[in-house]
């Protein structure tokens, strides 16, 4: 019979060591909870890194997958695929876009966006416009193009040279952005909230001014909504709360509710630049992933569902602020909806480790920052339980470190 120890031993023997894993082997999930191979039950506030948007094994998603897996799993994009077409319809009718391209991950979606932006300018006869301006502390993926776009030098060490044509400016600095845009710029690529470096936020006015700047400079605006999209912020797409429209948007993570799928959405005009043979994928948009994503989309696009996400996010932040009054080691709380970052004076990995002992999964996204990205089905009771565990964990780490 498998145990946490036996699975860890097997992983250590046969898997690359590129992940720093907790010493548990998760083998089952249901709703807000997961179980490890030793039978321990955990409250999950990581959600597969914002992927399990409807919790683990949501009945409607499971139903859609079971039906599809017994019908058709893969045929390739040489043929029309019913669930793919239906998913494209549901997504485009919910936002600015007219057309969708499906792939397997957020990285792939961003690679497609980069290629589209450059190809649009090429087709317009502006072949020198190949540069893309992104932001410092951003994260757009780990393949070479997306990594080149990412504004974190530490992630690039040993993998150079990066692809040319990318500039990085401070997040939420409109003057720096304007200065960086030149006659060689084809697009600006940015996250509505920077998820992988601590849930960094910018004002609505910043994004509104950014949209105006892109219009003025005649450059495309690419919004990376891989983490913020599909209801995470209390809007179906985060930019909708900012009252702006991008030219290109990328999605992944929560789109499939646990199934791997990514998407790039754009307008008819821009999408025309990617004709037959210009871009593609073998597995992208396969019937199985699209069936799951279609089930997710129909649930999270409900106005009632989205209002509940906003309400629960407000409750979560209020409870964290109350905790902060009791424990001054909590320095800042920020975020939107159910995407929340908390800065502390304590080491966040130590707190995450204590939470694990108390049977809760939380994410130490930076040395002194916790990120909370629970399934969107989380209840107020779940949040209150997590707050209790977090308080115990903070108290323990404070004693161990002599903090006050």
Secondary structure, DSSP 8 states (H G I E B T S, - for coil): ---HHHHHHHHHHHS-S-S---S--EEEEEBTEEEETTS-EEEESSHHHHT-TT-BT-HHHHHHHHHHHTT-----TTS--HHHHHHHHHHHTTSS-SEEEEESSHHHHHHHHHHHHHHHHHHTT-TT--EEEEETT----SSHHHHHHS--GGGTTTS-S--SSEEEE-TT-HHHHHHH--TTEEEEEEESSBTTTT-B---HHHHHHHHHHHHHHT-EEEEE-TTTTTTTTSSSSGGGGGT---SEEEE-GGGGTTS--EEEEE-HHHHTTS-TTSS--SSTT-HHHHHHHHHHHHHHT-HHHHHHHHHHHHHHHHHHHHHHHH-TTEEEEEEETTEEEEEESS-HHHHHHHHHHTTEE-EEEETTEEEE---TT--HHHHHHHHHHHHHHHHHHHHHHT--
